[in-house]
Amino acid sequence: MRTHQVDHKAPRGILQDAGELAVLTEGSGRVRHRFAMVVSFDSEEELRRALKKHRCSYRDGQAIQERIHE
């Protein structure tokens, strides 16, 4: 009997920044977001999994840690 291993664990990223942010994309140009978070991933595969699952977990990046402890 063959079993398939299912990964229920959410992809894990790093919270790089939060607050009012401007995003620059090729299609839309510059777009401002008043309440936003930037979460980065170690690989494109992890990013794709997060997008597909519509969820992820994250840890605080260095800049966020410093901001929390100000």
Summary of the structure (lengths in Angstrom):
residues: 70
radius of gyration: 15.6
end to end distance: 56.2
largest distance: 56.2
contacts: 135
relative contact order: 0.28
helix: 24%
strand: 43%
